[in-house]
Amino acid sequence: MPDLTWAELLLRIGLASVLGGAIGLERELREREAGLRTHMLVSVGAALFTLVSAYAWTDWRFSNESGVVFDPTRIAAQVVTGIGFLGAGAIIRQGLSVRGLTTAATLWVVAAIGMATGAGYYAAAAITTVLVLFSLWPLRLLAYRLSERYRPEEGRLAVDLPAGASAVSVLEAVESAGAMVRSLEFEEEGDRRRVDMRVRIERGRSAAALIDALTRAHAVKGARWNP
């Protein structure tokens, strides 16, 4: 097995750092859980594991006759398993919603990019990086615009009631207006009681119709809609 020169070693480690950092920079700008440094470290670490797995055993003799078999993929294969634990740490659950799935996926892909760079597959690593950046930015905007036409409108609804008033009439008005309550919070402020709701409106209905239905509900002092 040939030895790597210092120049080739520097090229592979440096390219893994640059490609992983490019994806991490996008996550950093969007203020996600894992950013530039995390993605760069994952890519460099995966590249180094691959290099160690393939090139660190040149002083050893391997043969079936001697009973010592060399498998250069054994160490690198564990990167795929180990990165799952790091990706799980980027996933956060907030109430009924889950955040961090995309960031966990980018960590997984960055590990693959680092492994490809460490193995010398520069073209595959570069093409994958471009595709990942495309999916994180232009494709995201395109998918949002397409889904915005078909998905129900969702936003936060704040309703003011007298202190101690029941929210039953408010919930009935929301349901009669064709909306579904996804989360519900109460807050007392002096002589007022505020009901904060995360609401999803059915297709064909509007937030204006929902506000109109609430203003006609019993004891409602005011309602505000925030997309």
C-alpha positions in Angstrom: 0.0 0.0 0.0 1.6 3.3 -1.0 2.4 6.0 1.6 0.8 9.5 1.3 3.0 12.5 0.8 2.7 15.5 3.1 1.2 17.5 0.3 -1.4 14.9 -0.4 -2.2 14.5 3.3 -2.6 18.3 3.6 -4.8 18.4 0.5 -7.2 15.8 1.8 -7.5 17.2 5.3 -7.7 20.8 4.1 -10.3 20.0 1.5 -12.4 18.2 4.0 -12.2 21.2 6.3 -13.2 23.6 3.5 -16.2 21.5 2.2 -17.5 20.7 5.7 -17.0 24.4 6.7 -19.0 25.6 3.7 -22.1 23.6 4.8 -21.5 24.6 8.4 -21.4 28.2 7.4 -24.8 28.0 6.0 -26.1 26.4 9.2 -24.2 29.1 11.2 -25.9 32.0 9.3 -29.3 30.4 10.0 -28.4 30.1 13.7 -28.9 26.4 13.9 -27.7 24.1 16.7 -24.6 22.9 14.9 -22.7 25.5 12.9 -19.4 26.2 11.2 -17.0 24.6 13.7 -19.1 21.5 14.4 -19.5 20.7 10.7 -15.8 21.4 10.0 -14.7 19.2 12.9 -17.0 16.3 11.8 -15.7 16.5 8.2 -12.0 16.6 9.3 -12.6 13.8 11.8 -14.2 11.6 9.2 -11.4 12.3 6.8 -8.8 11.4 9.4 -10.5 8.2 10.4 -10.6 7.2 6.7 -6.9 8.0 6.3 -5.9 6.1 9.4 -8.1 3.1 8.3 -6.5 3.0 4.8 -2.9 4.2 5.2 -1.8 3.9 8.9 -0.8 0.2 8.6 1.9 0.2 6.0 4.4 -1.3 8.5 2.3 -4.4 9.0 2.2 -7.5 6.8 -1.3 -8.9 6.1 -2.1 -12.2 4.3 -4.5 -15.0 4.5 -1.6 -17.4 4.9 -0.4 -15.7 8.1 -3.9 -15.4 9.4 -3.8 -11.6 9.7 -6.4 -10.1 7.4 -6.5 -6.4 6.6 -9.8 -4.6 6.3 -9.3 -0.9 5.5 -13.0 -0.2 5.8 -13.4 -1.3 9.4 -12.5 1.9 11.2 -14.2 4.2 8.6 -17.4 2.2 8.8 -17.8 3.1 12.5 -18.0 6.8 11.5 -21.5 6.1 10.0 -22.6 4.6 13.3 -20.9 7.2 15.5 -22.2 10.2 13.7 -25.8 9.1 14.6 -25.2 10.0 18.2 -23.9 13.5 17.3 -26.9 14.0 15.0 -29.3 13.0 17.8 -27.9 15.8 19.9 -28.8 18.4 17.3 -32.5 17.4 17.4 -34.7 19.4 19.8 -38.3 18.8 20.6 -40.4 21.9 21.5 -43.9 20.9 22.4 -45.5 19.3 19.4 -42.8 20.4 17.0 -39.3 18.9 16.4 -36.4 21.1 15.3 -32.9 20.1 14.2 -33.7 17.3 11.7 -32.1 19.1 8.8 -29.0 20.0 10.9 -28.7 16.3 11.9 -28.9 15.3 8.3 -26.2 17.8 7.3 -23.9 16.4 10.0 -24.4 12.9 8.5 -23.7 14.1 5.0 -20.7 16.1 6.1 -19.2 12.9 7.6 -19.7 11.2 4.2 -18.0 14.2 2.5 -15.1 13.9 4.9 -14.8 10.2 4.3 -14.8 10.7 0.5 -12.2 13.4 0.8 -10.0 11.2 3.0 -10.3 8.4 0.5 -9.3 10.7 -2.4 -12.7 10.9 -4.1 -12.5 14.7 -4.5 -15.0 15.0 -7.3 -17.7 13.1 -5.4 -17.0 15.2 -2.3 -17.2 18.5 -4.2 -20.4 17.5 -6.1 -22.1 16.4 -2.9 -21.2 19.7 -1.2 -22.7 21.7 -4.1 -25.9 19.6 -4.0 -26.2 19.9 -0.2 -25.8 23.7 -0.4 -28.4 23.8 -3.2 -30.9 21.8 -1.1 -30.3 24.0 2.0 -30.9 27.4 0.2 -32.4 27.6 -3.3 -34.3 24.3 -3.0 -35.6 25.3 0.4 -37.1 28.6 -1.0 -38.6 26.8 -3.9 -40.2 24.1 -1.8 -41.5 26.7 0.6 -43.2 28.7 -2.2 -44.8 25.5 -3.7 -46.0 24.2 -0.3 -47.3 27.6 0.7 -50.0 27.4 -2.0 -51.4 24.1 -0.8 -50.7 23.8 3.0 -53.1 25.3 5.5 -52.3 28.7 7.0 -50.8 28.6 10.4 -50.0 31.3 13.0 -50.3 32.5 16.5 -53.6 33.8 17.8 -53.8 36.0 21.0 -57.2 36.6 22.6 -57.9 38.9 25.5 -60.6 38.0 28.0 -61.7 39.4 31.3 -59.9 38.0 34.3 -61.3 34.7 35.4 -63.3 34.3 32.2 -63.7 30.8 30.6 -62.0 30.1 27.3 -64.6 27.6 26.2 -66.4 30.2 24.0 -63.1 31.1 22.4 -62.3 27.5 21.5 -65.8 27.0 20.2 -65.5 30.1 18.0 -62.1 28.9 16.7 -63.5 25.5 15.7 -66.6 27.0 14.1 -64.3 29.2 11.9 -62.6 26.1 10.5 -59.4 26.3 12.5 -57.6 23.7 14.7 -55.8 24.6 17.9 -52.3 23.0 18.0 -51.1 24.5 21.3 -52.7 26.6 24.1 -51.3 28.8 26.8 -53.0 31.1 29.4 -51.5 34.2 31.0 -53.1 36.5 33.6 -52.3 40.3 33.2 -54.1 42.5 35.8 -57.8 42.5 35.0 -57.3 40.6 31.8 -56.7 37.0 30.9 -54.7 36.3 27.7 -55.1 33.1 25.7 -52.2 32.4 23.3 -52.9 29.7 20.7 -51.0 28.1 17.8 -53.8 27.7 15.2 -54.0 26.0 11.8 -56.7 27.3 9.5 -58.3 25.0 6.9 -57.9 25.7 3.3 -60.6 28.0 2.0 -60.8 29.9 5.3 -58.9 33.0 6.3 -57.4 34.6 9.4 -59.8 37.6 8.9 -62.8 35.4 9.2 -61.4 33.8 12.3 -60.8 37.2 14.0 -64.4 38.3 13.0 -65.8 35.1 14.6 -63.8 35.7 17.8 -64.9 39.4 18.1 -68.5 38.2 18.1 -67.8 35.6 20.8 -69.0 36.3 24.4 -66.5 38.2 26.7 -63.8 38.6 24.1 -62.1 42.0 24.4 -59.7 41.7 21.5 -57.9 39.3 19.2 -54.6 39.5 17.3 -53.2 37.3 14.5 -49.5 36.8 13.9 -48.5 34.6 11.0 
